[in-house]
Amino acid sequence: MVRRGGFHSFWSDFDEMMNEMRAEMEGRFQSMLTDTGAGKYLPALRTEGPRVDVCAHEDEVVVVADLPGAEKEDISLRLVTPRMLEISAVQKGEKEDSEEGYYVRERVYGRMKRMIALPVDVKEEEAHASFKNGVLEVRLKKAEAQKGSVISIE
């Protein structure tokens, strides 16, 4: 006799529910700290980081980030969890302009970091990133949804 549902099903459902709640909270927390959330009204809560676009396609998630003044060697990517990507970079830039005795120098130097909540779980081993003209593109393959399996009794 085979039982349907049962103990294993309960914990699988519970784990799935907890993962969804965690991802939702991570996303809400991140948006709360941006210029469009609480950071809009409380400058102390603003995050200093690159502006990003996150787009979910049929089999992959694409993250595009603007990193002006950064070099490829100064960029670090890390998949913190299957649904959380961390981008950090050192931004360096210098602009000089001189005109008839007037001299201006504008410098930019700083570290930036951004945690990006992804809409679905992704596979770390199939991640690909490219960087060109100050734009970082990260392509992450979607992970297949885990399905339960039957365990035979000996």
C-alpha positions as CSV (number, residue, x, y, z in Angstrom):
1,M,0.0,0.0,0.0
2,V,1.4,3.4,-1.0
3,R,0.5,6.5,0.9
4,R,0.0,9.7,-1.0
5,G,1.3,12.9,0.5
6,G,2.4,12.0,4.0
7,F,5.4,13.1,5.9
8,H,7.9,13.5,3.0
9,S,5.4,15.6,1.0
10,F,4.7,17.8,4.0
11,W,8.4,18.7,4.4
12,S,9.0,19.1,0.7
13,D,6.0,21.5,0.5
14,F,7.3,23.3,3.6
15,D,10.8,23.7,2.2
16,E,9.4,25.1,-1.1
17,M,7.2,27.5,0.8
18,M,10.1,28.7,3.0
19,N,12.3,29.2,-0.1
20,E,9.6,31.3,-1.7
21,M,9.2,33.4,1.4
22,R,13.0,33.9,1.7
23,A,13.3,35.0,-1.9
24,E,10.3,37.4,-1.5
25,M,11.8,38.9,1.7
26,E,15.2,39.3,0.1
27,G,13.6,41.1,-2.9
28,R,11.5,43.4,-0.7
29,F,14.5,44.2,1.5
30,Q,16.6,45.1,-1.5
31,S,13.9,47.3,-3.0
32,M,13.3,49.0,0.3
33,L,16.9,50.2,0.3
34,T,16.9,51.7,-3.2
35,D,16.1,55.2,-4.4
36,T,12.6,54.0,-5.3
37,G,11.8,52.6,-1.8
38,A,12.6,54.0,1.6
39,G,15.9,55.3,0.3
40,K,14.0,57.8,-1.7
41,Y,13.0,59.6,1.5
42,L,15.8,58.5,3.8
43,P,19.2,59.1,2.1
44,A,21.0,57.1,4.8
45,L,19.2,53.9,3.6
46,R,20.2,54.4,-0.1
47,T,22.4,51.7,-1.5
48,E,25.4,52.7,-3.6
49,G,25.5,50.3,-6.4
50,P,25.1,49.8,-10.1
51,R,21.8,50.2,-11.8
52,V,20.6,46.9,-13.1
53,D,18.0,45.3,-15.3
54,V,16.9,41.7,-14.5
55,C,15.0,39.8,-17.2
56,A,13.7,36.3,-17.0
57,H,13.5,34.4,-20.2
58,E,12.2,30.8,-20.9
59,D,15.5,29.1,-19.8
60,E,17.7,31.8,-18.4
61,V,17.8,35.0,-16.3
62,V,19.8,37.9,-17.7
63,V,21.2,40.6,-15.4
64,V,22.6,43.8,-17.1
65,A,24.4,46.3,-14.9
66,D,25.9,49.7,-15.7
67,L,29.5,49.9,-14.2
68,P,30.9,53.1,-15.7
69,G,34.6,53.6,-14.9
70,A,35.1,50.0,-13.8
71,E,37.6,47.6,-15.4
72,K,37.0,43.9,-15.9
73,E,39.7,43.1,-13.4
74,D,37.9,45.2,-10.7
75,I,34.6,43.4,-10.9
76,S,33.6,40.5,-8.7
77,L,30.5,38.3,-9.2
78,R,29.2,35.8,-6.6
79,L,26.1,33.7,-6.5
80,V,25.2,34.0,-2.8
81,T,22.2,31.7,-3.0
82,P,20.5,30.2,-6.0
83,R,18.3,33.3,-6.0
84,M,20.7,36.0,-5.0
85,L,23.5,37.5,-7.1
86,E,26.2,39.9,-5.7
87,I,28.0,42.3,-7.9
88,S,30.9,44.4,-6.5
89,A,33.3,46.6,-8.3
90,V,35.8,49.3,-7.9
91,Q,35.0,52.4,-10.0
92,K,37.9,54.5,-11.2
93,G,37.6,57.4,-13.5
94,E,39.4,60.7,-14.2
95,K,38.5,63.5,-16.5
96,E,40.8,66.4,-17.2
97,D,40.0,69.6,-19.0
98,S,42.1,72.7,-19.4
99,E,41.2,75.9,-21.3
100,E,43.1,79.2,-21.2
101,G,44.4,79.1,-17.7
102,Y,41.3,77.3,-16.3
103,Y,42.0,73.8,-15.2
104,V,39.3,71.3,-14.0
105,R,39.9,67.8,-12.8
106,E,37.0,65.5,-11.9
107,R,37.8,62.2,-10.3
108,V,35.7,59.3,-9.4
109,Y,36.9,56.5,-7.1
110,G,34.8,54.2,-5.0
111,R,33.6,50.7,-4.3
112,M,30.1,49.6,-5.2
113,K,28.2,46.5,-4.2
114,R,24.7,45.3,-5.1
115,M,22.8,42.3,-4.0
116,I,20.3,41.3,-6.7
117,A,17.3,39.1,-5.9
118,L,16.6,36.8,-8.9
119,P,13.1,35.7,-9.8
120,V,14.0,32.0,-9.9
121,D,16.7,29.6,-8.7
122,V,19.7,29.5,-11.1
123,K,22.6,27.1,-11.8
124,E,26.0,28.5,-10.7
125,E,27.9,26.1,-13.0
126,E,26.2,27.4,-16.1
127,A,26.7,31.1,-15.5
128,H,28.4,33.3,-18.1
129,A,29.4,36.9,-17.8
130,S,30.7,39.5,-20.2
131,F,31.8,43.1,-19.8
132,K,32.1,45.7,-22.6
133,N,32.0,49.5,-22.6
134,G,31.1,49.8,-18.9
135,V,28.1,47.3,-19.2
136,L,28.2,44.0,-17.4
137,E,25.9,41.2,-18.7
138,V,25.4,38.0,-16.6
139,R,23.5,35.1,-18.1
140,L,22.3,32.5,-15.6
141,K,20.6,29.2,-16.6
142,K,17.4,28.5,-14.7
143,A,17.6,25.5,-12.3
144,E,15.0,22.8,-12.9
145,A,12.4,22.6,-10.2
146,Q,13.2,19.8,-7.8
147,K,10.7,17.0,-8.0
148,G,10.1,14.4,-5.4
149,S,11.3,10.8,-6.0
150,V,10.1,7.4,-5.0
151,I,12.1,5.5,-2.5
152,S,11.8,1.8,-2.6
153,I,11.6,-0.2,0.6
154,E,14.0,-3.2,0.9
